[in-house]
């Protein structure tokens, strides 16, 4: 089944983008209600596939077929998600974890997505929280307190005790990294956070790069 964020945006890029939603939670959410979109994204988001690239700008084709020009500036951040190992996660990283909760309360990660401080400061994530969906599914956003040991990740969350999550070898682990704007190419799926302009274009503050290219 597709998760609510995949249904909302339509492609796997949202695995990385959830830092912008999950880490915006300041408090534990009400069960079975997804977190609301952060204010900085409302009305200022764009997802689609790069149709063409020129100096300082992109033309993006949205899922509904519109062509939108995206302007880049020297301060525009370009961020991609890369497959990683648990050992790649460092103290101070912001993480977003999807976990299964056992009847004894222990948590086992299904996926872990990390962002180093240099990336999280760009807006990819700067706060944390815990959200429980039903009795056996939990999502955690917070900062890593120490290097992972013995397959366990310890996460500091606001207003609560650190959360320990077991990370088995079957869990998907990824890490957000910065990349040069010059590496963007036609056919790449992207998600843009930025400021809409009166001419219908968007000036990007952050561009998130999806996995793979359009089919």
C-alpha positions, -999 to 999 in steps of 0.1 A, spaced: 0 0 0 11 35 -7 17 57 24 0 90 27 30 111 17 34 89 -15 -2 94 -24 2 132 -18 31 137 -41 32 106 -63 68 94 -63 96 81 -41 113 114 -37 90 120 -7 111 95 13 136 123 16 111 152 18 95 139 49 122 156 69 103 188 61 71 173 75 81 149 102 107 171 118 83 200 119 63 183 146 70 198 179 47 175 198 34 139 196 6 138 171 -29 124 176 -29 87 165 -41 80 129 -39 117 119 -9 125 97 11 156 106 2 188 89 24 204 62 49 229 76 40 265 70 71 272 49 59 246 23 23 257 20 18 272 -14 55 272 -22 61 236 -34 65 221 -68 72 186 -79 79 172 -113 105 162 -139 133 185 -153 125 191 -190 155 213 -197 184 230 -179 200 264 -187 223 287 -168 207 295 -135 173 280 -142 153 249 -150 121 241 -167 101 215 -148 72 195 -162 46 189 -134 25 158 -131 -5 176 -146 16 186 -176 24 222 -168 58 237 -176 72 259 -147 105 278 -148 125 274 -116 152 300 -110 183 291 -89 205 315 -70 239 311 -53 221 303 -21 198 275 -36 206 242 -20 204 210 -40 199 178 -18 197 142 -28 191 109 -9 218 83 -11 217 47 1 238 44 33 248 21 61 239 25 98 276 32 105 273 63 82 250 80 107 268 104 130 260 121 163 241 153 156 225 140 124 187 146 121 170 114 115 135 103 105 127 67 114 97 45 106 95 17 131 74 -12 142 64 -13 179 63 -46 197 38 -54 225 66 -48 251 72 -13 237 105 -20 219 110 -4 185 125 -19 154 132 3 124 118 -4 90 136 26 75 160 53 86 167 86 68 195 108 81 205 144 73 238 158 85 237 192 103 249 211 72 219 198 53 193 200 81 201 237 85 189 242 49 153 234 60 154 197 54 147 192 91 153 211 124 129 198 150 116 165 160 88 145 175 70 112 178 39 101 159 21 68 165 -2 54 139 -22 26 154 -7 3 180 23 -10 161 36 18 139 57 47 150 75 75 133 103 94 151 120 126 141 150 139 161 187 142 165 212 113 170 228 115 204 257 91 198 273 69 171 251 38 165 263 8 185 253 -29 183 226 -21 158 209 5 180 201 41 173 194 65 201 174 96 192 167 128 212 132 141 207 118 174 221 101 172 255 109 136 262 134 109 270 158 97 243 142 70 221 162 38 213 154 20 181 169 -13 169 180 -12 133 182 -46 117 201 -53 85 167 -55 66 160 -18 74 164 7 46 190 33 55 195 65 35 213 98 40 206 133 26 237 149 10 243 182 -8 251 181 -45 262 208 -70 234 225 -90 254 218 -121 247 180 -117 210 185 -124 200 171 -157 169 166 -179 148 136 -168 155 140 -132 126 141 -108 128 169 -83 108 186 -55 113 224 -51 108 245 -20 109 282 -29 91 315 -35 65 319 -63 69 348 -86 42 369 -102 51 356 -137 43 320 -126 79 310 -121 95 298 -88 127 310 -72 141 279 -54 155 279 -19 159 241 -18 157 215 -46 153 178 -35 164 153 -61 144 121 -65 158 86 -70 162 77 -106 149 93 -137 115 96 -153 104 65 -172 
